[in-house]
Amino acid sequence: MYKRLIKLEKRPSRSFFVWGTRQTGKTTLLRMNFPDAVFVDLLKSDEFARYSRSPHLLREEVSALPQGTMVVIDEVQKVPQLLDEVHWLIENRRVVFALCGSSARKLKRGHANLLGGRALRHELFGFVSAELGEQFDLVRIVNRGYIPNHYLCNESEFPRLIRAYVSDYLKEEIAAEALVRNLGHFSDFLEKAALSDGQIVSFSSFARDVGVSANTIREYYSILVDTHLGWYLEPYTRNPKRRVVASPKFYFCDVGVVNQLAQRGALSVGGELFGRAFENWVAHEIRSYNEYAGRFEELFYWRLSTGTEVDFVIGRKAQVAIEAKASKRVNQDELKGLREFKVDHPSVKRRVLVSLESKARCTEEGIEILPFDQFCAKLWAGEIF
């Protein structure tokens, strides 16, 4: 059993949400952390039907429990009306709830009661290097992704599991909740979005390729965000000395899903697609650490109109600039982005290039070139930011 690094209080005094991509282990996490809690599992058809018909049953049943009993509601988005009952029980019975789910889309669309600050928010990501320890394998994780079951399964099971994962996402999250009118267009969009993972988003060009409006493409992207399948990385545009790009990038939350949708096949060190998957993994590590460690820094990328860029900028004051290059020997051209960033933002405290080199080194101008495993060790020890 792997210890997850998300920080949940052992005896919480305040209710909280745990959101996350499908199959990241939210239910397992809550059962392990709160074995004495009462669980309401809305994936069970009888539970779903009962509470859908009569949401007030939750209030009556929880009111009958011994004082101090914690209640977990799994897949809470399936019955949004339950959140009104949760609200009442928090206010009037001081009940502590753990509410988990993989999609806030239905709640937002239905203007559901999101408890107005009465519940904390956590997000559980897929596996990170610090959770896997000696079981971490870079080639394995950039091919399979971060979903625990996908990373840990045997070689023969993985192709079936990843295909089923994508199929179930379309069937259960999208079709069942009627999030889009045309599932065919959305499927085409998913494939094209995967092909441009980690790149600047162009809504108009996507619209032409898929055959829908730019507003529909924006809506499709928002579905990926709300179902925790992807996220935007905003551009760093503060105090520009030269013309900079002002459009966001978009990353999928799991590179295994990207590989499946884009039909990449097996990725080997040295290939262009391996480099793009490597960048997604570095983004995943940074984003997960930022959340789990409670740093909550704003994350950006920086790109000049000429194309020179830095993959990740940490914090609104640009404390750290990070570049990801899957190179066994970093060349001078691969350092250009970090050099140019320093020209425009001389106050940057640290510049780091994450690589496949075997030993750490530091250039004369102060750029740290770190092997990926050393970068991870420093990141999770709180030594990067």
VOPA-113966 format. One record per residue (C-alpha): residue in three letters; x, y, z. Coordinates in nm, 4 decimals. Each point is the difference from the previous one (the first is absolute). Layout:
% residues N
(ala; (X; Y; Z)),
...
% end
This chain:
% residues 385
(met; (0.0000; 0.0000; 0.0000)),
(tyr; (0.1362; 0.3420; -0.0980)),
(lys; (-0.0305; 0.2939; 0.2362)),
(arg; (-0.1617; 0.2941; -0.1771)),
(leu; (0.1463; 0.3421; 0.0729)),
(ile; (-0.3246; 0.1963; 0.0075)),
(lys; (-0.0395; 0.1450; 0.3495)),
(leu; (-0.3315; -0.0767; 0.1699)),
(glu; (-0.0543; 0.0516; 0.3708)),
(lys; (-0.0448; -0.3237; 0.1931)),
(arg; (-0.2854; 0.1504; 0.2001)),
(pro; (-0.1354; 0.2818; -0.2150)),
(ser; (-0.2098; 0.2665; 0.1645)),
(arg; (-0.1160; 0.1482; -0.3301)),
(ser; (-0.1690; -0.1650; -0.2987)),
(phe; (0.1971; -0.0272; -0.3233)),
(phe; (-0.0157; -0.0951; -0.3660)),
(val; (0.2495; -0.2346; -0.1663)),
(trp; (-0.0061; 0.0414; -0.3774)),
(gly; (0.2134; -0.1839; -0.2520)),
(thr; (0.0235; -0.1842; -0.3288)),
(arg; (-0.1865; -0.3290; -0.0230)),
(gln; (0.1786; -0.2920; 0.1713)),
(thr; (0.2654; 0.2063; 0.1769)),
(gly; (-0.0931; -0.1812; 0.3225)),
(lys; (-0.2333; 0.2445; 0.1751)),
(thr; (-0.2283; -0.2663; 0.1488)),
(thr; (0.2900; -0.2184; 0.1131)),
(leu; (0.1661; 0.3019; 0.1581)),
(leu; (-0.3104; 0.0942; 0.1983)),
(arg; (-0.0675; -0.3561; 0.1143)),
(met; (0.3569; -0.0324; 0.1240)),
(asn; (0.0047; 0.3365; 0.1749)),
(phe; (-0.3492; -0.0196; 0.1502)),
(pro; (-0.0838; -0.3683; 0.0626)),
(asp; (-0.2693; 0.0876; 0.2578)),
(ala; (-0.1883; 0.2395; -0.2272)),
(val; (-0.3423; -0.0776; -0.1456)),
(phe; (0.0302; -0.0342; -0.3796)),
(val; (-0.2677; 0.0978; -0.2497)),
(asp; (0.1008; -0.1460; -0.3380)),
(leu; (-0.1966; 0.1572; -0.2847)),
(leu; (0.1588; -0.2398; -0.2486)),
(lys; (-0.2343; -0.2635; 0.1423)),
(ser; (-0.3175; 0.0090; -0.2066)),
(asp; (-0.2322; -0.0491; 0.2982)),
(glu; (0.1668; 0.2807; 0.1992)),
(phe; (-0.0073; 0.2284; -0.3017)),
(ala; (-0.3680; -0.0677; -0.0678)),
(arg; (-0.1049; 0.0379; 0.3639)),
(tyr; (0.1702; 0.3337; 0.0574)),
(ser; (-0.0957; 0.1318; -0.3436)),
(arg; (-0.3675; -0.0558; 0.0812)),
(ser; (0.0194; 0.1189; 0.3595)),
(pro; (0.3077; 0.2125; 0.0851)),
(his; (-0.1476; 0.0744; 0.3443)),
(leu; (0.0740; -0.3597; 0.1021)),
(leu; (0.3644; 0.1012; 0.0473)),
(arg; (-0.0992; 0.2590; 0.2624)),
(glu; (-0.2206; -0.2451; 0.1835)),
(glu; (0.2528; -0.2854; -0.0056)),
(val; (0.3001; 0.2119; 0.0996)),
(ser; (-0.2005; 0.1671; 0.2783)),
(ala; (-0.0542; -0.3482; 0.1478)),
(leu; (0.3748; -0.0752; 0.0174)),
(pro; (0.2005; 0.0410; 0.3218)),
(gln; (0.1351; 0.3518; 0.0461)),
(gly; (0.3458; 0.0417; -0.1462)),
(thr; (-0.0448; -0.2587; -0.2774)),
(met; (0.1744; 0.1010; -0.3196)),
(val; (-0.1818; -0.0545; -0.3316)),
(val; (0.1630; -0.0631; -0.3389)),
(ile; (-0.2014; 0.0513; -0.3197)),
(asp; (0.1663; -0.1590; -0.3009)),
(glu; (-0.0691; 0.1455; -0.3490)),
(val; (-0.2026; 0.2818; 0.1510)),
(gln; (-0.0511; 0.1663; -0.3395)),
(lys; (-0.2449; -0.2749; -0.0969)),
(val; (-0.2697; 0.1398; 0.2321)),
(pro; (0.0601; 0.3758; 0.0293)),
(gln; (-0.3117; 0.0470; 0.2170)),
(leu; (0.1776; -0.1791; 0.2830)),
(leu; (0.2209; 0.3046; 0.0501)),
(asp; (-0.2962; 0.1968; 0.1378)),
(glu; (-0.0450; -0.2719; 0.2606)),
(val; (0.3754; -0.0020; 0.0696)),
(his; (-0.0134; 0.3763; 0.0486)),
(trp; (-0.2831; -0.0307; 0.2524)),
(leu; (0.1753; -0.2788; 0.1905)),
(ile; (0.3246; 0.1974; 0.0213)),
(glu; (-0.1809; 0.3058; 0.1294)),
(asn; (-0.2465; -0.1662; 0.2353)),
(arg; (0.1593; -0.3293; 0.1035)),
(arg; (0.3694; 0.0904; -0.0350)),
(val; (0.0520; -0.3164; -0.2074)),
(val; (0.3370; -0.0317; -0.1741)),
(phe; (-0.0219; -0.1220; -0.3614)),
(ala; (0.2602; -0.1219; -0.2466)),
(leu; (-0.1420; 0.0516; -0.3490)),
(cys; (0.1843; -0.1453; -0.2962)),
(gly; (-0.0531; -0.0091; -0.3728)),
(ser; (0.1596; 0.0113; -0.3433)),
(ser; (-0.2131; 0.2747; -0.1513)),
(ala; (-0.1317; 0.3323; 0.1197)),
(arg; (-0.1630; 0.0606; -0.3383)),
(lys; (-0.3491; -0.1145; 0.0894)),
(leu; (0.0114; 0.1945; 0.3264)),
(lys; (0.1039; 0.3222; -0.1725)),
(arg; (-0.2497; -0.0349; -0.2836)),
(gly; (-0.2813; -0.0622; 0.2450)),
(his; (0.1068; 0.2872; 0.2272)),
(ala; (0.0327; -0.2528; 0.2809)),
(asn; (0.0764; 0.1018; 0.3548)),
(leu; (0.3814; -0.0206; 0.0270)),
(leu; (-0.0200; 0.0886; 0.3703)),
(gly; (0.1276; 0.3558; -0.0352)),
(gly; (0.3360; -0.0389; 0.1721)),
(arg; (-0.1280; -0.2401; 0.2669)),
(ala; (0.2122; -0.2815; -0.1419)),
(leu; (0.3694; -0.0125; -0.0833)),
(arg; (0.1122; -0.1090; -0.3466)),
(his; (0.2647; -0.2644; -0.0735)),
(glu; (0.1072; -0.1552; -0.3267)),
(leu; (0.1452; -0.3489; -0.0352)),
(phe; (0.2297; -0.0556; -0.2960)),
(gly; (0.1397; -0.3197; -0.1458)),
(phe; (0.3249; -0.1508; 0.1258)),
(val; (0.3011; 0.2275; 0.0450)),
(ser; (0.3627; -0.1075; 0.0267)),
(ala; (0.0167; 0.0542; 0.3772)),
(glu; (-0.2918; -0.2387; 0.0552)),
(leu; (0.1522; -0.2756; -0.2108)),
(gly; (0.3479; 0.0158; 0.1522)),
(glu; (0.2191; -0.2811; -0.1359)),
(gln; (-0.2889; -0.1175; -0.2186)),
(phe; (0.0181; 0.3186; -0.2066)),
(asp; (0.1016; -0.0563; -0.3610)),
(leu; (0.0115; 0.2972; -0.2368)),
(val; (-0.0539; -0.1932; -0.3226)),
(arg; (-0.2908; -0.1882; 0.1548)),
(ile; (-0.1733; 0.3104; 0.1316)),
(val; (0.0282; 0.2058; -0.3215)),
(asn; (-0.1456; -0.2955; -0.1911)),
(arg; (-0.2719; -0.1068; 0.2432)),
(gly; (-0.0822; 0.3227; 0.1827)),
(tyr; (-0.0753; 0.0687; 0.3635)),
(ile; (-0.3244; -0.1912; 0.0701)),
(pro; (0.1013; -0.2523; 0.2705)),
(asn; (-0.1650; -0.3042; -0.1575)),
(his; (0.1510; 0.0785; -0.3405)),
(tyr; (0.3498; 0.0475; 0.1373)),
(leu; (-0.0057; -0.3148; 0.2136)),
(cys; (-0.1759; -0.2492; -0.2296)),
(asn; (0.1875; -0.2635; -0.1998)),
(glu; (0.1042; 0.0488; -0.3608)),
(ser; (-0.2863; -0.1995; -0.1528)),
(glu; (-0.2729; 0.1802; 0.1966)),
(phe; (0.1024; 0.3577; -0.0709)),
(pro; (-0.1238; 0.0395; -0.3623)),
(arg; (-0.3483; -0.1201; 0.0978)),
(leu; (-0.0104; 0.2146; 0.3130)),
(ile; (0.0971; 0.3249; -0.1713)),
(arg; (-0.2478; -0.0562; -0.2860)),
(ala; (-0.2760; -0.0733; 0.2499)),
(tyr; (0.0925; 0.3098; 0.2000)),
(val; (-0.0420; 0.2311; -0.2985)),
(ser; (-0.3168; -0.1809; -0.1113)),
(asp; (-0.1537; 0.0186; 0.3489)),
(tyr; (0.0825; 0.3706; 0.0206)),
(leu; (-0.1940; 0.0647; -0.3192)),
(lys; (-0.2865; -0.2300; 0.0976)),
(glu; (-0.0413; 0.0799; 0.3692)),
(glu; (0.1274; 0.3545; 0.0471)),
(ile; (-0.0989; 0.1521; -0.3333)),
(ala; (-0.2880; -0.1956; -0.1550)),
(ala; (-0.1786; -0.0972; 0.3235)),
(glu; (-0.0043; 0.3570; 0.1290)),
(ala; (-0.0830; 0.1417; -0.3451)),
(leu; (0.2898; 0.2433; 0.0183)),
(val; (0.0228; 0.0299; -0.3799)),
(arg; (-0.2570; -0.0221; -0.2781)),
(asn; (0.2217; -0.1810; -0.2497)),
(leu; (0.2240; -0.2699; 0.1472)),
(gly; (0.1673; -0.0541; -0.3383)),
(his; (0.1228; 0.3593; -0.0157)),
(phe; (0.1193; -0.0218; 0.3587)),
(ser; (0.1906; -0.3219; -0.0756)),
(asp; (0.1710; 0.1725; -0.2950)),
(phe; (0.0831; 0.2911; 0.2264)),
(leu; (0.1548; -0.2306; 0.2627)),
(glu; (0.2346; -0.1511; -0.2564)),
(lys; (0.1119; 0.3383; -0.1330)),
(ala; (0.0370; 0.1440; 0.3508)),
(ala; (0.2242; -0.2948; 0.0918)),
(leu; (0.2166; 0.0594; -0.3067)),
(ser; (0.0611; 0.3565; 0.1231)),
(asp; (0.0504; -0.0842; 0.3692)),
(gly; (0.2256; 0.2563; 0.1641)),
(gln; (-0.0322; 0.2439; -0.2902)),
(ile; (-0.1654; 0.3393; -0.0340)),
(val; (-0.3767; -0.0256; -0.0455)),
(ser; (-0.1503; 0.1374; -0.3201)),
(phe; (-0.3776; -0.0186; 0.0266)),
(ser; (-0.0617; 0.1210; -0.3570)),
(ser; (0.2319; -0.2497; -0.1706)),
(phe; (-0.1428; -0.2842; 0.2096)),
(ala; (-0.3489; 0.1103; -0.0990)),
(arg; (0.0875; -0.0228; -0.3702)),
(asp; (0.1550; -0.3459; 0.0441)),
(val; (-0.2928; -0.1436; 0.1984)),
(gly; (-0.2768; 0.1778; -0.1920)),
(val; (-0.1560; 0.1897; 0.2908)),
(ser; (0.0103; 0.3586; 0.1261)),
(ala; (0.2863; 0.1471; 0.2036)),
(asn; (-0.2408; 0.0426; 0.2917)),
(thr; (-0.0784; -0.3722; -0.0135)),
(ile; (0.3727; -0.0778; 0.0157)),
(arg; (0.0294; 0.2244; 0.3058)),
(glu; (-0.2880; -0.1939; 0.1544)),
(tyr; (0.1682; -0.3308; -0.0800)),
(tyr; (0.3184; 0.1137; 0.1724)),
(ser; (-0.2002; 0.1123; 0.3028)),
(ile; (-0.1495; -0.3517; 0.0168)),
(leu; (0.3523; -0.1444; 0.0222)),
(val; (0.0819; 0.2417; 0.2817)),
(asp; (-0.3233; -0.0670; 0.1912)),
(thr; (0.0427; -0.3773; -0.0297)),
(his; (0.3623; 0.0338; 0.1174)),
(leu; (0.1394; -0.1396; -0.3209)),
(gly; (0.2013; 0.3119; -0.0825)),
(trp; (0.1115; 0.3460; 0.1090)),
(tyr; (0.1120; 0.3332; -0.1416)),
(leu; (0.3480; 0.1418; 0.0480)),
(glu; (-0.0253; 0.3770; -0.0328)),
(pro; (0.2677; 0.2163; -0.1673)),
(tyr; (0.2342; 0.2137; 0.2099)),
(thr; (-0.0536; 0.3533; -0.1296)),
(arg; (0.1089; 0.2210; 0.2916)),
(asn; (0.2309; 0.2926; -0.0814)),
(pro; (0.0753; -0.1089; -0.3559)),
(lys; (0.3081; 0.1558; -0.1578)),
(arg; (-0.0644; -0.1740; -0.3291)),
(arg; (-0.3129; -0.1270; -0.1686)),
(val; (-0.1268; -0.3138; 0.1759)),
(val; (-0.2693; -0.2563; -0.0831)),
(ala; (-0.3200; 0.0547; 0.1994)),
(ser; (-0.1953; -0.3214; -0.0730)),
(pro; (-0.0107; -0.2945; 0.2442)),
(lys; (0.1393; -0.3481; -0.0436)),
(phe; (-0.1998; -0.3097; 0.0842)),
(tyr; (0.1260; -0.3192; 0.1648)),
(phe; (-0.1835; -0.3265; 0.0519)),
(cys; (0.0182; -0.1219; 0.3605)),
(asp; (0.1152; -0.3464; -0.1073)),
(val; (0.2544; -0.0637; -0.2718)),
(gly; (-0.1240; -0.3581; -0.0420)),
(val; (-0.3336; 0.1412; -0.1189)),
(val; (0.1874; 0.2299; -0.2400)),
(asn; (0.1958; -0.2932; -0.1411)),
(gln; (-0.3181; -0.2010; -0.0524)),
(leu; (-0.1996; 0.2809; -0.1615)),
(ala; (0.2904; 0.1074; -0.2234)),
(gln; (0.0853; -0.3643; -0.0854)),
(arg; (0.3655; 0.0606; 0.0778)),
(gly; (0.0996; -0.3613; 0.0518)),
(ala; (0.2981; -0.0904; 0.2191)),
(leu; (0.2205; 0.2987; 0.0834)),
(ser; (0.3773; -0.0436; 0.0086)),
(val; (0.2656; 0.2322; 0.1404)),
(gly; (0.1318; 0.2308; -0.2693)),
(gly; (-0.3184; 0.0421; -0.1990)),
(glu; (-0.1913; 0.3275; -0.0383)),
(leu; (-0.3170; -0.1495; 0.1478)),
(phe; (0.1948; -0.1260; 0.3015)),
(gly; (0.1154; 0.3593; 0.0549)),
(arg; (-0.3563; 0.1296; -0.0092)),
(ala; (-0.1157; -0.2700; 0.2407)),
(phe; (0.2964; 0.0834; 0.2245)),
(glu; (-0.1147; 0.3637; 0.0133)),
(asn; (-0.3519; -0.1092; 0.0988)),
(trp; (0.1499; -0.2106; 0.2808)),
(val; (0.2121; 0.2903; 0.1309)),
(ala; (-0.3143; 0.2172; -0.0042)),
(his; (-0.1823; -0.2724; 0.1958)),
(glu; (0.2731; -0.0160; 0.2655)),
(ile; (0.0118; 0.3790; 0.0421)),
(arg; (-0.3776; 0.0394; 0.0152)),
(ser; (-0.0439; -0.2897; 0.2444)),
(tyr; (0.2737; 0.1276; 0.2311)),
(asn; (-0.1469; 0.3514; -0.0094)),
(glu; (-0.3369; -0.1364; 0.1190)),
(tyr; (0.1138; -0.2652; 0.2478)),
(ala; (0.2627; 0.2198; 0.1659)),
(gly; (-0.2522; 0.2814; 0.0366)),
(arg; (0.2141; 0.2452; -0.1942)),
(phe; (-0.2837; 0.1062; -0.2342)),
(glu; (0.2334; 0.2017; -0.2211)),
(glu; (-0.1365; 0.1171; -0.3326)),
(leu; (0.1576; -0.1939; -0.2861)),
(phe; (0.0774; 0.1502; -0.3392)),
(tyr; (0.2004; -0.0488; -0.3171)),
(trp; (0.1904; 0.2756; -0.1843)),
(arg; (0.0390; 0.0362; -0.3747)),
(leu; (0.1285; 0.2790; -0.2192)),
(ser; (-0.1707; 0.0667; -0.3328)),
(thr; (0.3194; -0.1312; -0.1636)),
(gly; (-0.0658; -0.3452; 0.1487)),
(thr; (0.2581; 0.0030; 0.2798)),
(glu; (-0.1656; -0.1329; 0.3142)),
(val; (0.0255; -0.1385; 0.3522)),
(asp; (-0.2299; -0.2910; 0.0844)),
(phe; (-0.0865; 0.0963; 0.3598)),
(val; (0.0206; 0.3192; 0.2016)),
(ile; (-0.0743; -0.0324; 0.3704)),
(gly; (-0.1849; 0.2832; 0.1739)),
(arg; (-0.1277; 0.3401; -0.1023)),
(lys; (0.3403; 0.1479; 0.0863)),
(ala; (0.1762; -0.2641; -0.2131)),
(gln; (0.2090; -0.1472; 0.2802)),
(val; (0.0984; -0.3093; -0.2011)),
(ala; (0.0151; -0.0804; -0.3727)),
(ile; (0.0008; -0.3682; -0.1010)),
(glu; (0.0650; -0.1594; -0.3379)),
(ala; (-0.0603; -0.3700; -0.0800)),
(lys; (0.2246; -0.1617; -0.2597)),
(ala; (0.0221; -0.3759; -0.0468)),
(ser; (0.3653; 0.0287; -0.1055)),
(lys; (0.2871; -0.2174; 0.1158)),
(arg; (0.2367; 0.2864; -0.0778)),
(val; (-0.1501; 0.3491; 0.0140)),
(asn; (0.1315; 0.2296; -0.2730)),
(gln; (0.0343; 0.3753; -0.0066)),
(asp; (-0.3132; 0.0520; -0.2090)),
(glu; (-0.2107; -0.1757; 0.2650)),
(leu; (0.1142; 0.2590; 0.2564)),
(lys; (-0.1144; 0.2943; -0.2125)),
(gly; (-0.3426; 0.0398; 0.1588)),
(leu; (0.1363; 0.0187; 0.3548)),
(arg; (0.2686; 0.2478; -0.1124)),
(glu; (-0.2513; 0.2271; -0.1731)),
(phe; (-0.2373; -0.0143; 0.2946)),
(lys; (0.2764; 0.1348; 0.2245)),
(val; (0.0497; 0.2910; -0.2403)),
(asp; (-0.3629; 0.1063; 0.0331)),
(his; (-0.0388; -0.1009; 0.3652)),
(pro; (0.3362; 0.0460; 0.1725)),
(ser; (-0.1552; -0.0500; 0.3458)),
(val; (-0.0668; -0.3712; -0.0648)),
(lys; (0.1633; -0.1850; 0.2890)),
(arg; (0.0551; -0.3367; -0.1613)),
(arg; (0.0117; -0.1563; -0.3454)),
(val; (-0.0211; -0.3770; -0.0313)),
(leu; (0.0110; -0.2329; -0.2982)),
(val; (-0.1340; -0.3514; 0.0655)),
(ser; (0.1771; -0.2527; -0.2203)),
(leu; (0.1095; -0.3585; -0.0546)),
(glu; (0.3630; 0.0832; 0.0783)),
(ser; (0.1667; -0.2328; 0.2496)),
(lys; (0.1580; 0.2670; 0.2222)),
(ala; (-0.1087; 0.3417; 0.1207)),
(arg; (0.1967; 0.3001; -0.1192)),
(cys; (-0.0250; 0.3774; 0.0044)),
(thr; (0.0917; 0.2292; -0.2895)),
(glu; (0.2138; 0.3103; 0.0440)),
(glu; (-0.3100; 0.2194; -0.0143)),
(gly; (-0.1674; -0.1958; 0.2816)),
(ile; (-0.2384; -0.2317; -0.1869)),
(glu; (-0.0380; -0.3298; 0.1867)),
(ile; (-0.0171; -0.3079; -0.2210)),
(leu; (-0.1518; -0.2786; 0.2095)),
(pro; (-0.0580; -0.3677; -0.0769)),
(phe; (-0.3725; -0.0694; 0.0269)),
(asp; (0.0353; -0.2150; 0.3121)),
(gln; (0.2003; 0.2674; 0.1823)),
(phe; (-0.2533; 0.2631; -0.1051)),
(cys; (-0.2794; -0.2104; 0.1495)),
(ala; (0.1904; -0.0535; 0.3232)),
(lys; (0.0640; 0.3724; 0.0370)),
(leu; (-0.3554; 0.0920; -0.1007)),
(trp; (-0.1659; -0.2258; 0.2569)),
(ala; (0.2507; 0.1069; 0.2670)),
(gly; (-0.1176; 0.3589; -0.0535)),
(glu; (0.3350; 0.1096; -0.1458)),
(ile; (-0.1197; 0.1232; -0.3409)),
(phe; (-0.2756; 0.2343; 0.1202)),
% end
